[in-house]
C-alpha cells in the first residue's frame, strides 16, 4: 500500500496475502520432493530438516522451496540422497526473514516495535527489533523511532529514557553495524521497561490545537522583547518581574496571552518520576497564577518603583542574570 501511488491504487484490486500455515508449508515441501516438476524423488528429507524448512519459511512457500532446492543441491553434490539438518543448515546459512524494507512489512514491523514498547512487552519489542536488524533495516530509521517513542510514550515518567535513545542513535552512527544492534537493543529494553506517560504528548497536542484554532493572543507587555530603543517607549518589558531576584525564584506574573490564562496543558500522571511533579506543579501554578499585589503610592521607594519589587538587572552583574536589554 505504501509503495503504490494513490491514483494507481484506486484503479486496482488490492488483495492482502496472508502467511501460509505450517501444515501448508509441509504439504508444499512434500509435493516438491516427489513431483516430476520438482525433485522427482532424488532426495528425501529427515524430520529435523523438514521442521527447519518450515520454520525458516515464515509462512512463505517460495522461501521454503528456495531453501529446499539449495539444500537438495548440496546433498546431491555430496553424493547423498538424504537431506539432513546439518547439510541444510550449511546450504541455508541464514533463516529468511519475512520483511520488505520498501513495503508494508517495513511499516508493520516498525509499528509493532513501537506498540510493543508502549505496551511494556520487552520480549516482543526485542523480537521486532531483531527482525528489522536481520532484514538489513537502516539503523538510523530504528534509532529515530526509538527517540520519538522516548518522548511520546514515556516522557517525564522517565526522562532518562530520552537520553538513552539519543545515546543509542549516536552510538550506532559512531560504531556502525552489525555491532550497532547492541545499543539499539539496550535502548529498546530501557524504553519497554520504563514507566509510561503520554502527558507531554497530550500537552503539546492540545496546545497546538488551540494555536491552530486561533487562541494566540498578544504576548503580555512585560514579556516582550525590549532590546531596541523604541521598545521602552512602548512599555515592553517594563512590568517584567525577574524571578531570580526573589528567594523562591518564582513570582506571580502573567505569562500566557489573556485568552489562555489558567489553561492547563501539561497534566502529569502519577507514574514513575512524573509523580513527583504533581505536587510541585500545583505549587508553581498557585504562585505564578496568583494576582500580583497592586502597588500603592505609599509603597513606592526611590526611582518610582514599588519597595521590595525587583526587576531584571540592568547589567549581567546582578544575580547572574542576563542584561535587561535582551530580555529573559
Short mmCIF file of the C-alpha atoms (twelve columns), coordinates in Angstrom:
data_MODEL
# 
_entry.id   MODEL 
# 
loop_
_atom_site.group_PDB 
_atom_site.id 
_atom_site.type_symbol 
_atom_site.label_atom_id 
_atom_site.label_alt_id 
_atom_site.label_comp_id 
_atom_site.label_asym_id 
_atom_site.label_seq_id 
_atom_site.Cartn_x 
_atom_site.Cartn_y 
_atom_site.Cartn_z 
_atom_site.pdbx_PDB_model_num 
ATOM 1   C CA . UNK A 1   0.000  0.000   0.000   1 
ATOM 2   C CA . UNK A 2   2.829  2.398   0.827   1 
ATOM 3   C CA . UNK A 3   4.733  1.810   -2.423  1 
ATOM 4   C CA . UNK A 4   1.892  2.352   -4.903  1 
ATOM 5   C CA . UNK A 5   0.694  5.855   -5.773  1 
ATOM 6   C CA . UNK A 6   -2.921 6.619   -4.869  1 
ATOM 7   C CA . UNK A 7   -4.256 7.060   -8.460  1 
ATOM 8   C CA . UNK A 8   -2.974 3.611   -9.437  1 
ATOM 9   C CA . UNK A 9   -4.127 2.060   -6.172  1 
ATOM 10  C CA . UNK A 10  -7.670 3.372   -6.674  1 
ATOM 11  C CA . UNK A 11  -7.854 1.559   -10.036 1 
ATOM 12  C CA . UNK A 12  -6.520 -1.720  -8.710  1 
ATOM 13  C CA . UNK A 13  -7.945 -4.734  -6.934  1 
ATOM 14  C CA . UNK A 14  -5.960 -4.969  -3.709  1 
ATOM 15  C CA . UNK A 15  -5.527 -8.415  -2.193  1 
ATOM 16  C CA . UNK A 16  -3.861 -8.934  1.183   1 
ATOM 17  C CA . UNK A 17  -1.883 -12.192 1.113   1 
ATOM 18  C CA . UNK A 18  -1.733 -13.996 4.445   1 
ATOM 19  C CA . UNK A 19  1.157  -16.274 5.525   1 
ATOM 20  C CA . UNK A 20  0.631  -19.990 4.941   1 
ATOM 21  C CA . UNK A 21  0.259  -22.282 7.936   1 
ATOM 22  C CA . UNK A 22  2.976  -24.753 8.924   1 
ATOM 23  C CA . UNK A 23  0.858  -27.608 7.555   1 
ATOM 24  C CA . UNK A 24  0.521  -25.780 4.233   1 
ATOM 25  C CA . UNK A 25  4.301  -25.386 4.007   1 
ATOM 26  C CA . UNK A 26  4.833  -29.081 4.791   1 
ATOM 27  C CA . UNK A 27  2.404  -30.051 2.034   1 
ATOM 28  C CA . UNK A 28  4.235  -27.841 -0.466  1 
ATOM 29  C CA . UNK A 29  7.622  -29.307 0.513   1 
ATOM 30  C CA . UNK A 30  6.450  -32.924 0.285   1 
ATOM 31  C CA . UNK A 31  4.860  -32.301 -3.090  1 
ATOM 32  C CA . UNK A 32  8.081  -30.708 -4.342  1 
ATOM 33  C CA . UNK A 33  10.097 -33.734 -3.212  1 
ATOM 34  C CA . UNK A 34  8.023  -36.220 -5.235  1 
ATOM 35  C CA . UNK A 35  6.633  -34.225 -8.150  1 
ATOM 36  C CA . UNK A 36  8.128  -34.602 -11.616 1 
ATOM 37  C CA . UNK A 37  8.175  -30.822 -11.771 1 
ATOM 38  C CA . UNK A 38  10.189 -30.790 -8.561  1 
ATOM 39  C CA . UNK A 39  12.933 -33.065 -7.269  1 
ATOM 40  C CA . UNK A 40  11.167 -36.209 -8.502  1 
ATOM 41  C CA . UNK A 41  12.315 -38.332 -5.552  1 
ATOM 42  C CA . UNK A 42  16.014 -37.502 -5.971  1 
ATOM 43  C CA . UNK A 43  16.342 -36.781 -2.250  1 
ATOM 44  C CA . UNK A 44  14.345 -37.316 0.907   1 
ATOM 45  C CA . UNK A 45  14.058 -35.095 3.963   1 
ATOM 46  C CA . UNK A 46  14.745 -36.012 7.562   1 
ATOM 47  C CA . UNK A 47  12.104 -34.886 10.053  1 
ATOM 48  C CA . UNK A 48  14.508 -32.361 11.610  1 
ATOM 49  C CA . UNK A 49  15.344 -30.879 8.212   1 
ATOM 50  C CA . UNK A 50  11.675 -30.565 7.336   1 
ATOM 51  C CA . UNK A 51  10.958 -28.780 10.622  1 
ATOM 52  C CA . UNK A 52  13.817 -26.377 9.933   1 
ATOM 53  C CA . UNK A 53  12.484 -25.580 6.471   1 
ATOM 54  C CA . UNK A 54  9.024  -24.903 7.881   1 
ATOM 55  C CA . UNK A 55  10.488 -22.573 10.483  1 
ATOM 56  C CA . UNK A 56  12.719 -20.541 8.180   1 
ATOM 57  C CA . UNK A 57  9.963  -20.183 5.582   1 
ATOM 58  C CA . UNK A 58  7.980  -17.882 7.851   1 
ATOM 59  C CA . UNK A 59  4.758  -18.773 6.040   1 
ATOM 60  C CA . UNK A 60  6.253  -18.088 2.593   1 
ATOM 61  C CA . UNK A 61  6.137  -21.130 0.270   1 
ATOM 62  C CA . UNK A 62  8.565  -19.551 -2.186  1 
ATOM 63  C CA . UNK A 63  11.222 -19.228 0.514   1 
ATOM 64  C CA . UNK A 64  10.624 -22.803 1.627   1 
ATOM 65  C CA . UNK A 65  11.095 -24.102 -1.922  1 
ATOM 66  C CA . UNK A 66  14.196 -21.972 -2.473  1 
ATOM 67  C CA . UNK A 67  15.766 -23.325 0.721   1 
ATOM 68  C CA . UNK A 68  14.789 -26.890 -0.211  1 
ATOM 69  C CA . UNK A 69  16.351 -26.538 -3.660  1 
ATOM 70  C CA . UNK A 70  19.560 -25.168 -2.160  1 
ATOM 71  C CA . UNK A 71  19.746 -27.963 0.412   1 
ATOM 72  C CA . UNK A 72  18.967 -30.678 -2.145  1 
ATOM 73  C CA . UNK A 73  21.717 -29.370 -4.408  1 
ATOM 74  C CA . UNK A 74  24.216 -29.529 -1.543  1 
ATOM 75  C CA . UNK A 75  23.154 -33.081 -0.648  1 
ATOM 76  C CA . UNK A 76  23.467 -34.361 -4.218  1 
ATOM 77  C CA . UNK A 77  26.828 -32.625 -4.603  1 
ATOM 78  C CA . UNK A 78  27.983 -34.626 -1.593  1 
ATOM 79  C CA . UNK A 79  26.651 -37.842 -3.145  1 
ATOM 80  C CA . UNK A 80  23.827 -38.214 -0.617  1 
ATOM 81  C CA . UNK A 81  20.175 -38.936 -1.293  1 
ATOM 82  C CA . UNK A 82  19.021 -37.818 2.160   1 
ATOM 83  C CA . UNK A 83  18.915 -34.157 3.092   1 
ATOM 84  C CA . UNK A 84  19.651 -33.914 6.811   1 
ATOM 85  C CA . UNK A 85  19.633 -30.917 9.133   1 
ATOM 86  C CA . UNK A 86  23.401 -30.352 9.082   1 
ATOM 87  C CA . UNK A 87  23.549 -30.244 5.289   1 
ATOM 88  C CA . UNK A 88  20.505 -27.996 5.121   1 
ATOM 89  C CA . UNK A 89  21.904 -25.528 7.666   1 
ATOM 90  C CA . UNK A 90  25.156 -25.342 5.723   1 
ATOM 91  C CA . UNK A 91  23.305 -24.665 2.482   1 
ATOM 92  C CA . UNK A 92  20.928 -22.167 4.028   1 
ATOM 93  C CA . UNK A 93  23.304 -20.091 6.120   1 
ATOM 94  C CA . UNK A 94  20.702 -17.639 7.376   1 
ATOM 95  C CA . UNK A 95  16.997 -18.016 8.002   1 
ATOM 96  C CA . UNK A 96  14.904 -15.972 5.612   1 
ATOM 97  C CA . UNK A 97  13.300 -13.052 7.370   1 
ATOM 98  C CA . UNK A 98  9.903  -12.078 6.030   1 
ATOM 99  C CA . UNK A 99  10.405 -8.328  5.797   1 
ATOM 100 C CA . UNK A 100 10.140 -5.891  2.917   1 
ATOM 101 C CA . UNK A 101 12.101 -2.694  3.555   1 
ATOM 102 C CA . UNK A 102 10.154 -0.803  0.909   1 
ATOM 103 C CA . UNK A 103 6.628  -2.073  1.509   1 
ATOM 104 C CA . UNK A 104 4.001  -2.974  4.078   1 
ATOM 105 C CA . UNK A 105 6.297  -5.140  6.211   1 
ATOM 106 C CA . UNK A 106 8.594  -2.164  6.765   1 
ATOM 107 C CA . UNK A 107 5.791  -0.175  8.352   1 
ATOM 108 C CA . UNK A 108 4.016  -3.100  10.015  1 
ATOM 109 C CA . UNK A 109 7.083  -4.340  11.892  1 
ATOM 110 C CA . UNK A 110 8.175  -0.809  12.832  1 
ATOM 111 C CA . UNK A 111 4.668  -0.163  14.152  1 
ATOM 112 C CA . UNK A 112 4.730  -3.430  16.102  1 
ATOM 113 C CA . UNK A 113 8.079  -2.472  17.652  1 
ATOM 114 C CA . UNK A 114 6.806  0.873   18.926  1 
ATOM 115 C CA . UNK A 115 3.490  -0.543  20.128  1 
ATOM 116 C CA . UNK A 116 5.292  -3.331  21.986  1 
ATOM 117 C CA . UNK A 117 7.466  -0.716  23.712  1 
ATOM 118 C CA . UNK A 118 4.375  1.333   24.547  1 
ATOM 119 C CA . UNK A 119 2.707  -1.794  25.914  1 
ATOM 120 C CA . UNK A 120 5.784  -2.637  28.050  1 
ATOM 121 C CA . UNK A 121 6.330  -6.039  26.379  1 
ATOM 122 C CA . UNK A 122 10.122 -6.042  26.260  1 
ATOM 123 C CA . UNK A 123 10.355 -9.530  24.738  1 
ATOM 124 C CA . UNK A 124 8.081  -8.713  21.809  1 
ATOM 125 C CA . UNK A 125 9.945  -5.436  21.298  1 
ATOM 126 C CA . UNK A 126 13.289 -7.258  21.087  1 
ATOM 127 C CA . UNK A 127 11.764 -9.725  18.619  1 
ATOM 128 C CA . UNK A 128 10.640 -6.972  16.255  1 
ATOM 129 C CA . UNK A 129 13.971 -5.199  16.615  1 
ATOM 130 C CA . UNK A 130 15.723 -8.440  15.659  1 
ATOM 131 C CA . UNK A 131 13.519 -8.809  12.579  1 
ATOM 132 C CA . UNK A 132 14.331 -5.299  11.442  1 
ATOM 133 C CA . UNK A 133 18.067 -5.660  12.047  1 
ATOM 134 C CA . UNK A 134 18.246 -9.119  10.438  1 
ATOM 135 C CA . UNK A 135 16.482 -7.824  7.334   1 
ATOM 136 C CA . UNK A 136 19.013 -5.018  6.933   1 
ATOM 137 C CA . UNK A 137 16.764 -2.161  8.008   1 
ATOM 138 C CA . UNK A 138 18.508 1.215   8.149   1 
ATOM 139 C CA . UNK A 139 19.623 1.510   11.810  1 
ATOM 140 C CA . UNK A 140 19.116 5.276   11.637  1 
ATOM 141 C CA . UNK A 141 15.421 4.695   10.963  1 
ATOM 142 C CA . UNK A 142 15.196 2.407   14.001  1 
ATOM 143 C CA . UNK A 143 17.065 4.915   16.180  1 
ATOM 144 C CA . UNK A 144 14.783 7.761   15.112  1 
ATOM 145 C CA . UNK A 145 11.708 5.737   16.032  1 
ATOM 146 C CA . UNK A 146 13.170 4.991   19.465  1 
ATOM 147 C CA . UNK A 147 13.944 8.666   20.127  1 
ATOM 148 C CA . UNK A 148 10.368 9.580   19.210  1 
ATOM 149 C CA . UNK A 149 8.974  6.833   21.441  1 
ATOM 150 C CA . UNK A 150 11.058 8.026   24.391  1 
ATOM 151 C CA . UNK A 151 9.254  11.377  24.348  1 
ATOM 152 C CA . UNK A 152 5.873  10.319  23.009  1 
ATOM 153 C CA . UNK A 153 5.211  7.300   25.225  1 
ATOM 154 C CA . UNK A 154 7.491  7.753   28.259  1 
ATOM 155 C CA . UNK A 155 8.171  11.452  28.624  1 
ATOM 156 C CA . UNK A 156 8.645  12.740  32.154  1 
ATOM 157 C CA . UNK A 157 7.790  9.375   33.725  1 
ATOM 158 C CA . UNK A 158 11.438 8.531   32.995  1 
ATOM 159 C CA . UNK A 159 13.321 11.470  31.453  1 
ATOM 160 C CA . UNK A 160 16.485 9.359   31.186  1 
ATOM 161 C CA . UNK A 161 14.792 7.228   28.505  1 
ATOM 162 C CA . UNK A 162 15.290 10.033  26.000  1 
ATOM 163 C CA . UNK A 163 18.974 10.246  26.926  1 
ATOM 164 C CA . UNK A 164 19.343 6.505   26.344  1 
ATOM 165 C CA . UNK A 165 17.582 6.665   22.974  1 
ATOM 166 C CA . UNK A 166 19.701 9.598   21.786  1 
ATOM 167 C CA . UNK A 167 22.852 7.893   23.056  1 
ATOM 168 C CA . UNK A 168 21.892 4.742   21.127  1 
ATOM 169 C CA . UNK A 169 21.432 6.790   17.954  1 
ATOM 170 C CA . UNK A 170 24.845 8.408   18.462  1 
ATOM 171 C CA . UNK A 171 26.443 5.037   19.211  1 
ATOM 172 C CA . UNK A 172 25.037 3.463   16.049  1 
ATOM 173 C CA . UNK A 173 26.352 6.370   13.984  1 
ATOM 174 C CA . UNK A 174 29.748 6.015   15.678  1 
ATOM 175 C CA . UNK A 175 30.308 2.242   15.573  1 
ATOM 176 C CA . UNK A 176 28.045 1.220   12.691  1 
ATOM 177 C CA . UNK A 177 26.568 -2.212  12.116  1 
ATOM 178 C CA . UNK A 178 26.458 -5.062  12.963  1 
ATOM 179 C CA . UNK A 179 27.619 -4.130  16.488  1 
ATOM 180 C CA . UNK A 180 25.207 -1.206  16.452  1 
ATOM 181 C CA . UNK A 181 22.391 -3.580  17.309  1 
ATOM 182 C CA . UNK A 182 23.709 -3.746  20.902  1 
ATOM 183 C CA . UNK A 183 22.974 -0.086  21.809  1 
ATOM 184 C CA . UNK A 184 19.696 -0.323  19.896  1 
ATOM 185 C CA . UNK A 185 18.717 -3.353  21.982  1 
ATOM 186 C CA . UNK A 186 19.737 -1.567  25.187  1 
ATOM 187 C CA . UNK A 187 17.537 1.366   24.262  1 
ATOM 188 C CA . UNK A 188 14.609 -0.939  23.452  1 
ATOM 189 C CA . UNK A 189 14.937 -2.674  26.835  1 
ATOM 190 C CA . UNK A 190 15.112 0.668   28.671  1 
ATOM 191 C CA . UNK A 191 12.100 2.094   26.862  1 
ATOM 192 C CA . UNK A 192 9.969  -1.034  27.137  1 
ATOM 193 C CA . UNK A 193 10.580 -1.459  30.870  1 
ATOM 194 C CA . UNK A 194 10.290 2.245   31.760  1 
ATOM 195 C CA . UNK A 195 7.124  3.694   33.334  1 
ATOM 196 C CA . UNK A 196 4.894  5.207   30.678  1 
ATOM 197 C CA . UNK A 197 3.291  8.632   30.323  1 
ATOM 198 C CA . UNK A 198 1.885  10.493  27.337  1 
ATOM 199 C CA . UNK A 199 1.243  13.683  29.324  1 
ATOM 200 C CA . UNK A 200 3.865  15.569  27.297  1 
ATOM 201 C CA . UNK A 201 2.313  14.330  24.050  1 
ATOM 202 C CA . UNK A 202 -1.186 15.346  25.129  1 
ATOM 203 C CA . UNK A 203 0.056  18.718  26.375  1 
ATOM 204 C CA . UNK A 204 1.769  19.780  23.159  1 
ATOM 205 C CA . UNK A 205 -1.063 18.351  21.028  1 
ATOM 206 C CA . UNK A 206 -3.718 20.353  22.887  1 
ATOM 207 C CA . UNK A 207 -1.543 23.465  22.796  1 
ATOM 208 C CA . UNK A 208 -1.020 23.178  19.039  1 
ATOM 209 C CA . UNK A 209 -4.740 22.594  18.520  1 
ATOM 210 C CA . UNK A 210 -5.518 25.831  20.382  1 
ATOM 211 C CA . UNK A 211 -2.951 27.763  18.353  1 
ATOM 212 C CA . UNK A 212 -4.429 26.433  15.115  1 
ATOM 213 C CA . UNK A 213 -7.886 27.382  16.397  1 
ATOM 214 C CA . UNK A 214 -6.766 30.996  16.763  1 
ATOM 215 C CA . UNK A 215 -6.068 31.116  20.505  1 
ATOM 216 C CA . UNK A 216 -2.802 33.006  20.118  1 
ATOM 217 C CA . UNK A 217 -3.354 36.453  21.575  1 
ATOM 218 C CA . UNK A 218 -0.778 39.204  22.063  1 
ATOM 219 C CA . UNK A 219 2.245  38.464  24.235  1 
ATOM 220 C CA . UNK A 220 1.869  40.235  27.614  1 
ATOM 221 C CA . UNK A 221 3.797  43.556  27.536  1 
ATOM 222 C CA . UNK A 222 6.138  42.534  30.343  1 
ATOM 223 C CA . UNK A 223 7.399  39.552  28.338  1 
ATOM 224 C CA . UNK A 224 8.010  41.371  25.074  1 
ATOM 225 C CA . UNK A 225 11.474 41.973  23.657  1 
ATOM 226 C CA . UNK A 226 12.914 45.225  24.986  1 
ATOM 227 C CA . UNK A 227 16.352 45.301  23.366  1 
ATOM 228 C CA . UNK A 228 15.642 48.156  20.942  1 
ATOM 229 C CA . UNK A 229 15.193 51.796  21.923  1 
ATOM 230 C CA . UNK A 230 11.599 52.240  20.773  1 
ATOM 231 C CA . UNK A 231 10.523 49.247  22.868  1 
ATOM 232 C CA . UNK A 232 10.897 51.214  26.089  1 
ATOM 233 C CA . UNK A 233 8.559  53.901  24.791  1 
ATOM 234 C CA . UNK A 234 6.024  51.174  24.089  1 
ATOM 235 C CA . UNK A 235 6.380  49.816  27.611  1 
ATOM 236 C CA . UNK A 236 7.857  46.490  26.538  1 
ATOM 237 C CA . UNK A 237 9.447  44.662  29.447  1 
ATOM 238 C CA . UNK A 238 8.663  47.463  31.900  1 
ATOM 239 C CA . UNK A 239 6.487  45.341  34.183  1 
ATOM 240 C CA . UNK A 240 8.614  42.208  33.952  1 
ATOM 241 C CA . UNK A 241 9.487  40.836  37.393  1 
ATOM 242 C CA . UNK A 242 12.810 38.945  37.279  1 
ATOM 243 C CA . UNK A 243 12.227 35.596  39.088  1 
ATOM 244 C CA . UNK A 244 15.873 35.174  40.155  1 
ATOM 245 C CA . UNK A 245 15.611 38.359  42.193  1 
ATOM 246 C CA . UNK A 246 13.219 36.587  44.582  1 
ATOM 247 C CA . UNK A 247 14.088 33.985  47.229  1 
ATOM 248 C CA . UNK A 248 11.989 31.175  45.701  1 
ATOM 249 C CA . UNK A 249 12.831 32.005  42.092  1 
ATOM 250 C CA . UNK A 250 9.098  32.114  41.287  1 
ATOM 251 C CA . UNK A 251 6.845  35.177  41.219  1 
ATOM 252 C CA . UNK A 252 3.193  35.900  40.472  1 
ATOM 253 C CA . UNK A 253 3.190  37.010  36.864  1 
ATOM 254 C CA . UNK A 254 1.089  36.557  33.740  1 
ATOM 255 C CA . UNK A 255 2.944  34.565  31.111  1 
ATOM 256 C CA . UNK A 256 0.290  33.324  28.638  1 
ATOM 257 C CA . UNK A 257 -1.924 35.532  26.458  1 
ATOM 258 C CA . UNK A 258 -5.149 36.690  28.102  1 
ATOM 259 C CA . UNK A 259 -7.261 34.020  26.396  1 
ATOM 260 C CA . UNK A 260 -5.165 31.217  27.884  1 
ATOM 261 C CA . UNK A 261 -4.788 32.375  31.478  1 
ATOM 262 C CA . UNK A 262 -5.471 29.405  33.761  1 
ATOM 263 C CA . UNK A 263 -5.255 26.847  30.957  1 
ATOM 264 C CA . UNK A 264 -3.593 23.558  31.993  1 
ATOM 265 C CA . UNK A 265 -1.890 21.844  29.069  1 
ATOM 266 C CA . UNK A 266 0.521  19.671  30.991  1 
ATOM 267 C CA . UNK A 267 -1.202 17.280  33.379  1 
ATOM 268 C CA . UNK A 268 1.371  14.933  34.925  1 
ATOM 269 C CA . UNK A 269 0.492  11.349  35.706  1 
ATOM 270 C CA . UNK A 270 1.230  9.539   38.958  1 
ATOM 271 C CA . UNK A 271 3.613  7.117   37.229  1 
ATOM 272 C CA . UNK A 272 7.373  6.963   37.620  1 
ATOM 273 C CA . UNK A 273 9.386  10.133  38.136  1 
ATOM 274 C CA . UNK A 274 6.469  12.217  36.884  1 
ATOM 275 C CA . UNK A 275 4.594  11.525  40.117  1 
ATOM 276 C CA . UNK A 276 6.996  13.881  41.901  1 
ATOM 277 C CA . UNK A 277 5.913  16.701  39.608  1 
ATOM 278 C CA . UNK A 278 2.237  16.591  40.584  1 
ATOM 279 C CA . UNK A 279 2.640  18.400  43.907  1 
ATOM 280 C CA . UNK A 280 5.433  20.685  42.692  1 
ATOM 281 C CA . UNK A 281 3.467  21.755  39.617  1 
ATOM 282 C CA . UNK A 282 0.433  22.540  41.766  1 
ATOM 283 C CA . UNK A 283 2.578  24.797  43.974  1 
ATOM 284 C CA . UNK A 284 4.199  26.512  40.994  1 
ATOM 285 C CA . UNK A 285 0.854  27.230  39.361  1 
ATOM 286 C CA . UNK A 286 -0.557 28.523  42.634  1 
ATOM 287 C CA . UNK A 287 2.282  31.050  42.907  1 
ATOM 288 C CA . UNK A 288 2.562  32.067  39.261  1 
ATOM 289 C CA . UNK A 289 -1.176 32.485  38.781  1 
ATOM 290 C CA . UNK A 290 -1.697 34.452  41.975  1 
ATOM 291 C CA . UNK A 291 -2.573 38.052  41.180  1 
ATOM 292 C CA . UNK A 292 0.446  40.323  41.747  1 
ATOM 293 C CA . UNK A 293 -0.079 42.769  44.616  1 
ATOM 294 C CA . UNK A 294 -1.223 46.192  43.462  1 
ATOM 295 C CA . UNK A 295 1.474  48.732  44.280  1 
ATOM 296 C CA . UNK A 296 0.154  51.553  46.455  1 
ATOM 297 C CA . UNK A 297 1.595  55.056  46.233  1 
ATOM 298 C CA . UNK A 298 2.954  54.883  49.813  1 
ATOM 299 C CA . UNK A 299 4.888  51.697  48.966  1 
ATOM 300 C CA . UNK A 300 6.920  53.341  46.241  1 
ATOM 301 C CA . UNK A 301 10.555 53.912  47.024  1 
ATOM 302 C CA . UNK A 302 13.144 55.933  45.203  1 
ATOM 303 C CA . UNK A 303 13.058 55.712  41.460  1 
ATOM 304 C CA . UNK A 304 9.265  55.315  41.413  1 
ATOM 305 C CA . UNK A 305 9.381  51.519  41.862  1 
ATOM 306 C CA . UNK A 306 7.458  49.610  44.495  1 
ATOM 307 C CA . UNK A 307 9.554  48.794  47.544  1 
ATOM 308 C CA . UNK A 308 10.543 45.148  47.568  1 
ATOM 309 C CA . UNK A 309 9.813  44.723  43.857  1 
ATOM 310 C CA . UNK A 310 12.892 43.774  41.894  1 
ATOM 311 C CA . UNK A 311 13.135 43.554  38.154  1 
ATOM 312 C CA . UNK A 312 15.653 42.026  35.815  1 
ATOM 313 C CA . UNK A 313 19.091 43.572  36.472  1 
ATOM 314 C CA . UNK A 314 20.220 46.293  34.111  1 
ATOM 315 C CA . UNK A 315 23.550 44.542  33.602  1 
ATOM 316 C CA . UNK A 316 24.822 40.996  33.759  1 
ATOM 317 C CA . UNK A 317 26.267 41.544  37.251  1 
ATOM 318 C CA . UNK A 318 23.125 41.098  39.345  1 
ATOM 319 C CA . UNK A 319 22.064 37.570  40.360  1 
ATOM 320 C CA . UNK A 320 23.936 36.217  37.364  1 
ATOM 321 C CA . UNK A 321 21.012 37.297  35.175  1 
ATOM 322 C CA . UNK A 322 21.066 38.452  31.563  1 
ATOM 323 C CA . UNK A 323 21.119 42.051  30.510  1 
ATOM 324 C CA . UNK A 324 17.756 43.771  30.669  1 
ATOM 325 C CA . UNK A 325 18.375 44.980  27.163  1 
ATOM 326 C CA . UNK A 326 17.998 41.437  25.811  1 
ATOM 327 C CA . UNK A 327 15.042 40.166  27.812  1 
ATOM 328 C CA . UNK A 328 14.771 36.789  29.528  1 
# 
